[in-house]
Amino acid sequence: MIDSPYLEINLRKIEENARNAVERCRPFGVEVLGVTKGFTALPRIVSAMNAGGIEKFADSRIQNIAALRRRRFKNHVTLLRIPKLSSIDALLKYVDCSVNSEYAVIRAISDKAVAAGIRHDIILMVDVGDLREGAMPDEAITLAEQVALLPGVRLAGIGTNMGCYGGILPTIHNLNLLLEIKKEIENRVGFELETVSGGGTSSLRLVEDGTLPAGINQLRIGEGILLGTDTTHGREISWLHQDAFLLCSEVIELKTKPTVPIGETGNDAFGNKPVFVDKGMRKRAILALGKQDVSFEGLIPVDPNMHILGGSSDHMIVDVNDCPEPIKVGDMITFRLNYQGLLTSCTSKYIRKRYVTS
């Protein structure tokens, strides 16, 4: 729709980010798995990543992978969220490999894969401290032995997740722990594991420093390629673009108003009790963009003189008092996104996607 806010997606910059990530990782023998969940696996973005040299992909939603398969997408895809027992038929239909940590689920995958006459690859997740998914280190070896005996599945490797729940950073210590577990598993099962997946964008710091332990041969990169940022370390990655995605919305009202509401204060529309700081009279723009469209916490105004004050389900209020250029009704306000903003804006049906290649 013409009156919708829109997400401008620069395919050239995404391709360049993908290429730069692949080239940085290649000297270390590290394969980049392109993570597509942050943008709901929109096909044109997947194609841009592929053009940048990424051959294997990963997503947390089988629905996204299924949509790619219906478009005759043939590349290898890993499911990043532990499969549900209720989704194994779809898993085997659309997915080449999945991360797993529960024997009951892997056994069910094995049974159905045998019945279908196929083989499914398993990456066994090991928890080295972030406390999201994965077997604890002392349990992982026994679990790997059990998985290795199952027909219909192949124990392709092990992996770990860091930064997504506990904020734990990848370090030489915890990645070496993963490699030690790999060696012990190989001693027990009698064959070499193909893949050691050592985290995601946050592990790029070790690649840049040249300290990534030898033997880590896969990183699952989404945020770095898409946004050029590393949230866990709180940094922008200097050799990547940070503006491949820009969210634009139109000013529908421009007024100078007090900064503290007038009258008795209750809760806002979302049940929260707002807090205001009295800064006197300020010029404010209302945008045709609300919390039903996108998470406000995920947006950063491109103009540093603007500040998001808040809003409701349909409106965003932005302080534009200090902008050097006058803002007018009908102007478009542009935002950069963090990962939360990318997720919600790509998922939202109310935000148009506009592709550019310049």
QUIMO-V538628 format. One line per field, one symbol per residue. ss: DSSP state (h for helix, s for strand, l for the rest). A space follows every 10 residues. Layout:
ss->???
This chain:
ss->lllllsssss hhhhhhhhhh hhhhhhllll ssssslhhhl llhhhhhhhh hllllssssl lhhhhhhhhh llllllsssl llllhhhhhh hhhhllssss llhhhhhhhh hhhhhhllls ssssssslll llllsshhhh hhhhhhhhll llssssssss llllllllll lhhhhhhhhh hhhhhhhhhl llllssssll hhhhhhhhhl lllllllsss slhhhhhlss hhhlssllll llllssssss ssssssssll llllllllll llllllllll ssssssslll lllllhhhss slllllssss sllllssssl llllllllll lsssssslhh hhhhhhhlll lsssssll
